[in-house]
Amino acid sequence: MRLWGAWVLAIVYFWLARPDTASMWMGGAIILSGLVVRGWAAGVLEKDRELAVSGPYAFTRNPLYLGSFVIGAGAAVAGGRLWIGLLFLAFFIWAYRGPMAREGGRLEEHFGDAYRRYRNAVPAFLPRVTPYRPPAETVPVSTRFSLARYGRNREWEAALGGAAAMGLLALKAAGLPV
């Protein structure tokens, strides 16, 4: 359902977007910052093998979702229509609130007390100001960014999607039929 909703929203977005040079530059910068957050998170994450508590995970439990939100906000700005941002916000809350809660339950089952300590110290979405420092005995092995992990987690797909979206908006801004 979430994937189909995203495709419907994307089609409506591109149809109604009215990008100009200023909105493209501002939105592109925001999109790039979201891609950096997602890329950093994907390069630290060892799915289902380690509890990620370093890198961006030291600030928010869901940096991939936060990065996606920033990318969507940037796309709304690039599209030149404020109401698109409001539509995106409603979609994001609808699409991600449940999965974030289910993921937390799955992590608690898998990692137990370590996850509960982490959950109690790190916000689910909006980042904390200072990084979380877990007890020494719970520090995961892979605390640094790894390009290999970035690739294994297929994060390059988000980068390609961001580039494609900006390319389509650039064509539309230039007056070409999209």
C-alpha positions in Angstrom: 0.0 0.0 0.0 2.8 2.4 0.9 4.6 1.8 -2.4 1.4 2.3 -4.5 0.6 5.4 -2.5 4.1 6.8 -3.2 3.7 6.1 -7.0 0.3 7.8 -7.1 1.7 10.8 -5.1 4.7 11.0 -7.4 2.5 11.1 -10.6 0.3 13.8 -9.1 3.3 15.7 -7.9 5.0 15.7 -11.4 1.8 16.6 -13.1 1.1 19.6 -10.8 4.6 20.8 -10.0 5.7 24.2 -11.2 9.4 24.3 -10.7 11.5 27.4 -11.3 15.2 28.0 -10.9 15.0 29.2 -7.3 12.8 26.3 -6.2 15.0 23.8 -8.0 18.2 25.0 -6.3 16.6 25.2 -2.8 14.8 21.9 -3.2 17.9 20.2 -4.7 20.0 21.3 -1.7 17.4 19.9 0.7 17.1 16.6 -1.3 20.9 16.3 -1.2 21.0 16.7 2.6 18.3 14.0 2.9 20.4 11.7 0.6 23.4 12.3 2.8 21.5 11.3 5.9 20.1 8.2 4.3 23.5 7.3 2.8 25.3 7.7 6.1 22.6 5.5 7.8 22.8 2.8 5.2 26.6 2.8 5.4 26.5 2.1 9.2 23.6 -0.4 9.2 24.1 -4.1 9.4 20.4 -5.2 9.2 19.3 -7.8 11.7 22.9 -8.5 12.8 23.8 -5.6 15.0 21.8 -2.9 16.8 22.8 0.3 15.0 23.5 2.9 17.7 26.4 4.8 16.0 26.6 7.4 13.2 23.2 8.9 12.6 21.6 6.2 14.8 23.2 7.9 17.8 20.9 10.9 17.1 17.6 9.3 15.9 16.4 5.7 15.9 15.1 6.1 12.3 17.6 8.1 10.2 16.6 6.3 7.0 13.0 7.5 7.5 14.2 11.0 8.6 16.3 11.1 5.4 13.3 10.1 3.3 11.3 12.8 5.0 13.9 15.4 4.2 14.1 14.2 0.6 10.3 14.5 0.3 10.4 18.0 1.8 13.1 19.0 -0.7 11.0 17.6 -3.6 8.0 19.6 -2.4 10.2 22.8 -2.4 11.7 21.9 -5.8 8.2 21.4 -7.2 7.3 25.0 -6.4 3.9 24.3 -4.7 3.6 24.7 -0.9 0.4 22.5 -0.8 2.4 19.6 -2.2 4.5 19.7 1.0 1.3 19.5 3.1 0.1 16.5 1.0 3.5 14.9 1.4 3.5 15.4 5.1 0.1 13.7 5.4 1.2 10.8 3.2 4.4 10.4 5.2 2.6 10.2 8.6 0.1 7.7 7.1 2.8 5.6 5.4 5.5 5.5 8.0 4.0 5.7 11.5 2.9 2.0 11.5 6.2 0.6 10.1 8.3 2.6 12.6 6.3 1.1 15.5 6.5 -2.4 14.1 10.2 -2.1 13.5 10.7 -1.0 17.1 8.9 -4.1 18.3 10.9 -6.3 16.1 14.2 -4.8 17.3 13.1 -5.1 20.9 12.4 -8.8 20.4 15.7 -9.3 18.6 18.0 -7.2 20.8 16.2 -7.0 24.2 17.6 -4.8 26.9 20.2 -3.2 24.6 17.4 -1.9 22.4 15.2 -0.8 25.4 18.1 1.2 26.7 18.7 2.7 23.3 15.0 3.4 22.7 14.7 5.2 26.1 17.6 7.5 25.2 17.2 8.2 21.5 14.1 9.8 19.9 12.2 7.8 17.3 12.3 10.5 14.6 13.5 14.1 15.4 17.2 13.9 16.3 18.6 14.6 19.7 21.3 17.3 20.1 24.1 15.1 21.5 25.0 11.6 20.3 23.9 8.6 22.3 26.8 6.8 24.0 25.9 3.1 24.7 27.5 1.2 27.5 30.9 -0.1 26.4 29.8 -3.8 26.4 27.0 -3.1 23.9 29.0 -1.1 21.3 28.6 -2.8 17.9 31.5 -3.9 15.9 30.7 -1.8 12.8 30.6 1.8 14.1 32.1 3.4 11.0 30.6 4.2 7.6 31.3 1.5 5.1 30.8 2.0 1.3 30.4 -1.8 1.1 27.4 -1.6 3.5 26.0 1.3 1.6 26.0 -0.8 -1.5 24.7 -4.0 0.2 21.8 -1.9 1.6 21.1 -0.7 -2.0 21.1 2.9 -0.9 22.3 4.0 -4.4 18.7 3.4 -5.5 17.7 6.5 -3.4 20.4 8.5 -5.0 19.3 7.5 -8.5 15.7 8.3 -7.6 16.7 11.8 -6.4 18.7 12.4 -9.5 15.9 11.2 -11.7 13.3 13.4 -9.9 15.5 16.5 -10.3 16.1 15.7 -13.9 12.4 15.4 -14.6 11.8 18.7 -12.7 14.5 20.4 -14.7 12.9 19.3 -18.0 9.5 20.6 -16.8 11.1 23.9 -15.6 12.7 24.2 -19.1 9.2 23.9 -20.6 9.7 20.5 -22.1 6.8 18.0 -22.0 7.3 15.6 -19.1 
